[in-house]
Amino acid sequence: MSDSAVHKVSHRRNYCGGARGNWKPLNIVAMVAGFIIFWPVGLAILFYNIFAEPGDFTRYVDRVKERFSNWHDDHHRRHGYRSYAPRRHTGNAAFDDYRDETLRRLDEERRRLEEEVHAFREFQEELKRKKDREEFDRFMAERNPRRETEDEA
């Protein structure tokens, strides 16, 4: 039998009613237990056993891990977090001292920038409060003369 014939036979077996899905003993036990505990769980496991290919779940888990890892890295990059794990020594004391001093200066700079960001946000909030107060006072000034003319009539 040629390779293409074997591929066609295995394709037919997997997709034309043959041994399709994940029919392993543990999956079958999980399905039966799912039906006993709560029938929608058993039904979900049944559909998983029928329609899922053997490597689908592991590929899905790998994809979720990759997405989480990317999100985690982006989140830490955006928010300025850094690892506080113990630093490894390179064996060169001069370089280790230089690295530690540079990291200390960078931490000080980061803290200074965070303080400036906080001060700027407070400044923006204060400007917004003043603007809102002015708009409200203007609204009340425009509204009150109308109310007085209505009361006189």
C-alpha positions in Angstrom: 0.0 0.0 0.0 1.4 3.4 -0.9 1.8 6.3 1.5 -1.2 8.2 -0.1 -3.4 5.1 0.2 -2.5 4.7 3.9 -3.3 8.4 4.4 -6.7 8.1 2.7 -7.5 5.0 4.8 -6.5 6.7 8.1 -8.4 9.8 7.0 -11.5 7.8 6.4 -11.1 6.0 9.7 -10.8 9.3 11.6 -13.5 11.3 9.9 -16.0 8.8 8.5 -17.4 7.2 11.6 -14.4 5.1 12.5 -12.3 5.6 15.7 -12.8 9.3 15.8 -12.2 11.6 18.8 -10.6 10.9 22.2 -12.0 7.6 23.3 -9.6 6.8 26.1 -10.7 5.0 29.2 -10.2 8.1 31.4 -12.4 10.2 29.0 -15.1 7.6 29.1 -15.1 7.4 32.9 -15.2 11.2 33.1 -18.1 11.3 30.7 -20.1 8.7 32.6 -19.3 10.5 35.9 -20.4 13.7 34.3 -23.8 12.2 33.3 -24.2 10.9 36.8 -23.3 14.2 38.6 -25.0 16.7 36.2 -26.1 15.7 32.7 -24.9 18.8 30.9 -21.3 18.1 32.1 -21.6 14.6 30.7 -22.9 15.9 27.4 -20.1 18.4 27.1 -17.6 15.6 27.7 -19.3 13.5 25.1 -19.1 16.2 22.5 -15.4 16.8 23.4 -14.8 13.0 23.0 -16.5 13.0 19.6 -15.3 16.2 18.0 -11.9 16.9 19.5 -8.8 15.7 17.9 -6.3 14.0 20.2 -3.8 17.0 20.4 -6.4 19.8 20.4 -6.4 20.3 24.2 -2.6 20.4 24.6 -2.4 22.9 21.7 -5.1 25.0 23.3 -3.3 24.9 26.7 0.0 25.9 24.9 -1.8 28.8 23.2 -3.3 30.0 26.5 0.1 29.8 28.2 1.6 31.8 25.4 -1.1 34.5 25.5 -0.8 34.8 29.2 3.0 35.0 29.0 2.7 37.8 26.4 0.1 39.7 28.4 2.2 39.3 31.6 5.3 40.6 29.9 3.4 43.5 28.3 1.7 44.3 31.6 5.0 44.4 33.5 6.7 46.5 30.7 3.8 49.0 30.7 3.6 49.4 34.5 7.4 49.5 35.2 7.6 46.3 37.2 10.8 44.6 37.4 11.9 41.3 38.9 13.0 41.4 42.5 14.6 38.0 42.3 18.0 37.7 43.7 20.6 38.9 41.3 23.1 36.4 40.0 26.7 37.2 40.4 28.8 37.1 37.3 32.0 36.4 39.1 33.4 39.8 38.2 33.1 42.0 41.3 33.7 45.3 39.4 30.9 44.5 37.0 28.5 43.4 39.8 29.1 46.7 41.6 28.6 48.7 38.4 25.4 46.8 37.7 24.1 47.2 41.2 24.9 51.0 41.2 23.2 51.4 37.8 20.1 49.5 38.9 19.9 51.6 42.1 20.1 54.8 40.0 17.4 53.5 37.7 15.2 52.7 40.6 15.6 56.2 42.0 14.8 57.7 38.6 11.7 55.4 38.3 10.5 56.5 41.7 11.1 60.2 40.8 9.1 59.8 37.6 6.3 58.0 39.4 6.1 61.0 41.8 6.0 63.4 38.9 3.2 61.4 37.2 1.2 61.4 40.5 1.7 65.2 40.9 0.6 65.8 37.2 -2.5 63.6 37.7 -3.4 65.6 40.8 -2.9 68.8 38.8 -5.2 67.6 36.0 -7.8 66.6 38.6 -7.7 70.0 40.2 -8.0 71.7 36.7 -11.0 69.5 35.9 -12.6 70.3 39.3 -12.1 74.1 38.6 -13.5 73.8 35.1 -16.5 71.8 36.3 -17.1 74.4 39.1 -17.0 77.2 36.6 -19.4 75.4 34.2 -21.8 74.7 37.1 -21.7 78.3 38.4 -22.4 79.6 34.8 -25.3 77.2 34.5 -26.7 78.3 37.8 -26.2 81.9 36.9 -28.1 81.4 33.7 -30.8 79.4 35.4 -31.5 81.7 38.3 -32.5 84.8 36.3 -35.0 82.7 34.4 -36.4 81.3 37.7 -36.8 84.9 39.2 -38.7 86.1 36.1 -41.0 83.0 36.3 -41.7 83.7 40.0 -42.6 87.4 39.3 -45.2 86.5 36.7 
